[in-house]
Amino acid sequence: MDLTRLGHTCVVGLHWGDEGKGKIVDLLTEHFDLVVRYNGGGNAGHTVQIAGEKFALHLLPVGVLSPNKMAAIGTGVALDLPRMLEEIQALGARGIHVGDSLRISDRAQLVMPYHKRQDQLSEAALGNAKIGTTARGIGPCYADKMLRSTALRAGDLLRPDEFREKLTRIVELKNRLFAALYDDREPMDASAMADEYLACGERVRGNICDTTRLLLDSIAGGKRLLFEGANGTLLDIDHGTFPYVTSSTTSAIGVPAGAGVPASTLQSCVGVLKAYTTRVGAGPFPSELRDEIGDTIRERGHEYGTTTGRPRRCGWFDAVAARYSAALSGITHLAVMHLDTLAGFERIGICTGYTTPEGPLSGFVADCSLLERATPVFEFLPGWDEDLRQVRSFEELPARTRQYLDRIEALVGVPVAIASVGPDRTQTLIRSI
């Protein structure tokens, strides 16, 4: 994989999120001019470790960590503005100053306090049937986007009087709605909310622009774009394990709409996977290990959510789901993360199929009622004992580790171009293919 020759590229996760996309975006950023976040909101968590120092980002594109690079928040993002400003302030305290290099789409939807309240109230009302959201207000924000009359966008902050008027009307409606649906009779203060958000808007006034025009002009000017996906493909609102999904298009399919570029823009797409599979929250997970092995993987891999801190469910690598996701996004290269976590197991499993009481499935299905009844078909490969954290090339990997990667490559149908053997930038192997 020649990173210097990559054209416009997208990085997406191929399972249920938390695959390590942030590290791959950070690795690739130096070879691009502009990094674009195109979907999701503060429910995402991208962790990057540079020279032993860890950075956890939720809304800011990972590109802000690289000097002299431009980063953009696209039209498809649900923007929690106060939280983004907290991220900017936290980075500034650590010597990373996000200034004019950040661009925010004037069409990005604003996550408001009532969206978070609705998230919490809705989940509580569902009881045992709850979806397991992060309660960051993402779903209600996107729902208002589709309703249109109750939506607010970043560009509205540039017109304070109009913003205040619209917000007053929306809050009045939300107060009545929450009282009727959830018996929540504590009214929200539209005036105080407007003051807070307009103050936030003033801080980023110079960053808000028509990012669609910016990206189109950048492409025409010969600049290279890197699109940063949030969440994982199996959480895609249309193609994931619905209803246990997020509320945006998480695959590469979301790039044209979420960034505002032609579908023909992408020239390559990197699919990111762990060497095993994880999931946070409710929903089907056929290859999950509810035993000591699953617990061991969780502790070795530090599998706790970047955003919520929730323990992740862990299981053997699900090749069936990965092949489906890779085909959906048109993946050209695979990045396999956390290889070092699997060191020491006598044998390592790969899920190569599903079977149900009605018979085997021909492949991955997004039908949760069917997937929840699926039993995994495992094959096992010999494990390795070597500590991989000091390995710096594919050629240095133990033969059994290379055998494992070869099997993943064959089952998914896409070449493995990148492998991670530790959290730091330097612990990333690039393969010539």
Secondary structure, DSSP 8 states (H G I E B T S, - for coil): --GGG--SEEEEESSSS-SSHHHHHHHHHTT-SEEEE-S--TT--EEEEETTEEEEESSS-GGGGSTT-EEEE-TT-EE-HHHHHHHHHHHHHTT---STTEEEETT-EE--HHHHHHHHHHHHHHGGG-----SSSHHHHHHHHHH-TT--BGGGGGSHHHHHHHHHHHHHHHHHHHHHHH-------HHHHHHHHHHHHHHTGGGEE-HHHHHHHHHHTT--EEEEEEEEGGG-TTTSSTTSS-SS--STTHHIIIII--TT--SEEEEEEESSEEE-SSS--TTB--SHHHHHHHHHTT-B-TTT--B-EEESEEHHHHHHHHHHHT--EEEEE-GGGGTT-SEEEEEEEEEETTEE-SS----HHHHTT-EEEEEEEE---S--TT--SGGGS-HHHHHHHHHHHHHHTS-EEEEESSSBTTSEEE---
